[in-house]
Amino acid sequence: MMQIDTADGATPGVARYSYPTSAMAGDYLRAAAGLVPVAAIFATVSVGDVSAVVLGCFAVIFGAFAVRTALRHSTSLEVDDVELRATGLRSATIPWDRLDRMKLAFYSTRRDRKSGWMQLELGAGGARLSLDSRLDGFDRLVRHAAMAAADRGLELSDATAANLQALGVRVPPR
């Protein structure tokens, strides 16, 4: 397994990753763009039962999105040769020697597939983590996970293998 060096000289062999505020700002703004108008309507207008249910559903959807964004933003990751640890309001540990799931998906925002984001899903036993490409150091984390998957002999889907290659991660032949 590869050795990871830290720039700050903290714990040798441990790399730390987190979602920067600048990357999460758009999600916070989208959540507010849904919640603020609904709250303003409820605060200023008398609405009927059906309208209240519809607006309440929108509030729940945008509120859940805001909570999900805050959970993701508050999560920090530590990676070493033994495991991946997510700490924060939602914690999980993925021991590399028990990795049993790796999926790397690309979600396009345009028809030409030139713009979009990647999402890495990892699992070991009952522990699951889902990380997206806004994470600082996402490509390094993907490389580490790919090496662990290769060490474990995990069979990766064709889509995951293609996405790894798009990131410049060489996938061993099957």
N, C-alpha and C positions, 0 to 999 in steps of 0.2 A: 504494500500500500504506500502511497506517496506521503512525503513529509510536507507539512504546510508551515510556512514561515509567516510570522506576524510582523507588520510594519512598526507597530508600537512597542515591540519587544516585551509585551505582557507575558503571557504564559507560553513558553516555547512549544511549538507544534500545535497550537490552538489558533484557529482563525475565527474571527467574529464578524457576523453579518447582521445587517438590519435594513429596514425600509426607511429611506430618507424622507423627511417631511415634504420636500419638493415633489417627490414622486407620488405621495399620497394626497397632496393638496387638491388635485382634480376630483378624486373620489369624495373628499369632504365637501367640496363645492357642489357636486352632483347630489349628495344627500341633502344638503341645505336647500338646494333648488327645489327639491320635492317637499321637504318638511315645512319650510317657511311659508309658502303660499297656502298650504293646507291649514297651518296654525292661524294664519291671518284671516282666512275665510271663517274658521270656527270662532275666532275672537270678535269678528265684526258683523257677521251675517247670521241671521236665523235660518238654518237649513232644515229641510224635511228629513224624515227618517231614511228614505232611500239615498238621498244625497249624503247624509251623515255616514251611512254604511260605506258608500263608494269612497268618499274622502277618507274615512277611517282606514279603509284597505290600503289606499295610497300611502297614508301616514305609516302604517305598519311596514309596508314594503321599503319605503325610504328610511325608516327608523332601523330596520334590520340591516340595511345596507350600511348605514352609519356605524352601527355596532360592529359589523364585520370589518369595516375599514379600521376602526379604532383597535380592535383585537389584532389585526394584522400589523398595524403600525407599532403597537406596543410590544410585539414579539421580537426578541433578539435570538440569534442563533450562534452556537459555538460548535465548531467542527474540529475534530482531531482524528487520529488514525483509528480510534476505537468506536466513536459514535458521533451522531449529530444530535445536539440538544437544543430544543426550542424552549425558551423561558419567557415568562410574561403571564398575562391573564390566561392564556391557553398554552400549557406546557406539554411537551412530548419528547421522547427519546427514541432514536432509531439507531440501534447498535449495528454497525456495518457488517458484522459477522452473522447477523440474523435478517439482513435485508431480504425481503421476499417480493417486493413490488417496486418497479420503477417505470414511470410513464412520463414522457416529455412530449407535450402537445403544443402546437402552434395555433393560435387563434387570430385569424386575419381580420382586419378592420376594413379592408378594401378588396375589391374583386381581383385586382392584379397580384394580391398576396405579397405586396412589398411593404406593408405596414401591419403591425399587430404586436402581440405579446406571446411569450411562452409561459407554460405552466408546468412545473415539475411536481409530480406526485410520488412520494416515497412511503413505503410501509415495511414494518417488521412486526409480525404477530398482530396484536390489536392496535399498535401505535401507527398512526397515519399523519403525514404532513403534506400540505399543499402549499407550494411557494411559487410566486410569479417573477417574471424577469425584471420587475422594478427593484428587486432586492439588490443592494450594492454587492457586487462580487458574485452575481448569479452564475455567470459562466464558470468561475472557479469551483463553485459548489456543485454544478452539474458534472464537471470533470471528475471531481472526487466521488460523486455518487456513481458515475459510469464505471470508474475503476473498481469500486466496491461491488457493483453488479457483475462485472467481469470476473472478479475474484470468486464470487458466489456461483458463477455459472448461470446466472439468470438469463432466460430467453427474453429478449426485448422485441416488441412489436416492430413491424417495418416502419411505421410512422415515427416511433421513438428513435429508431436507428437513423432515419433520414434527418430528423431534427437534431440529433447529436452531430451528424456530419455537417449540417448547416452551421453549427456553432464551432466547427473545427475540431470536434472530438472524434478521434479515430476509434471506430468500433471494431473489435476483433471479429473475424469471420466466424460464422456459426458452424 
